[in-house]
Amino acid sequence: MRRTPALLVLSLALSNAFAQDPVVTDGDKYTLVLENEQVRVLEYRDLPGETTHPHHHPAFVLYAVSPFKRSITLPDGKVIQREFKAGDVMYSPAQTHIGTNTGSTPTHAIMVELKAPAKP
């Protein structure tokens, strides 16, 4: 019986209401680069096979510094596979997830979390 996927889903479901800041849950992987009223910029690094704790991001833009592959497990159990080349950029709406480096290379990315609409 495969318990790991079920445990991931259960962990996400239980933590969804208490989703945490990734800098708190995975401070060994996320580094705060800049924070102001509008954005928070994070640097993310991990190694092949590493998995994050359940955490939440507001809407964000990700810039892939290096090529990497990862799976994102959402609270409903859906797993999204992603692959990035160095220089790729993507937008994501707010989400709670667990991330796993499923590739053979370290992940290095910059994330810009959006806090509020820009003020004129």
N, C-alpha and C positions, 0 to 999 in steps of 0.2 A: 504494500500500500504506500503510495507516494504522499507523504505528509507535508513536504516542504511547500508546494504551491498552496495547499490549504492553510498552512500556518501563515504564509505571506498575506493571503486574502484576509484571514481573521485578524492579523496584526494591523493591517490597513483599516479594516472596518472599525476596530476598537479605537484606533488612534485618530480616525478621521475627525471626530469631534474635538480632539485635543491636538490636532496637527501642529507640529512644532517648526520652529525656525531651523533651517538646515545648518546654520552656523552653530547652533546649540546642539543639535542631534548628531552632526557629523563635522565637528570642528577640526578634525584631522584632514578633512577633504576640502572644506570650504574656507576661503579667506576673504574677509571683508576688505574691499579695496577703497570704496567711497560710499558715503551715504549722505543724502540731503533730503529736503522735503519732497523732491520729485522722483528720485531713483535710489536704488541700492545696487552697487556693482560688486559682484562676487567672482572670485577666481576659484575654479573647481579642478581638482586633480585626484585621480585614483589609478589603481593598478588593475591589470586583468584579473577577473574573478571577484573583485571587491563589490560589496553591496552596501547601500546606504540604509539608514533607519527610515521609517516613514516620516515624511516631512511635507511641508506645504510651500509653494511658491505663488505669489501673485502673478499676474500676467508678466511675461518676460521675453526678452530677446537673447538668444544664445549665439555666441561666436565661437566656432571650433578652431582652437589654436593648432591642434594636432588632429590627425585622423583617428577615429575610434568607433566602436560598435557598442551598443547598450540596449538593454531591455528596460522598459518602464512598466511597472505593475501598478494599476490604478485600484482604487478602493473596491470597485465592483468585480475585481479579478481579471479584468481585461489586461492583456500584455501587449505592449506596442514595441516592435523592434525598430531601432533607429541605427542608421549608419551615416557617419559624417566624414567628409574630406576636410583637410585643413583649409580654412577660409570660408567654409559653409556658414550661413547665417539662417536662423529660423526664429519665428515668433511662436509663442505658446500662450494660450489663455491660462488663467489661474488653474492650478491643479495640486492635488495631494498624491504622492506616489512614493514608490521604492524604486531606486535605480540600481542596475547591476551592469558592470563592465563585462560584456560577453565576448569581447574581442581578444586579440593577442597583443594589443598595444595599450600603453597608458592613456588615460583621458586627460586632456588639458583644454579647458573651455573658460570663457568669460561670459557671465550672465548679467544682464541689466534688468533688474526687477523694477517694474513700473509701480509707483506709489500713488500718484495722483495726476490728473490732467495738468499740463503746464499752465501757469498763470501768465496772463499778458503783461 
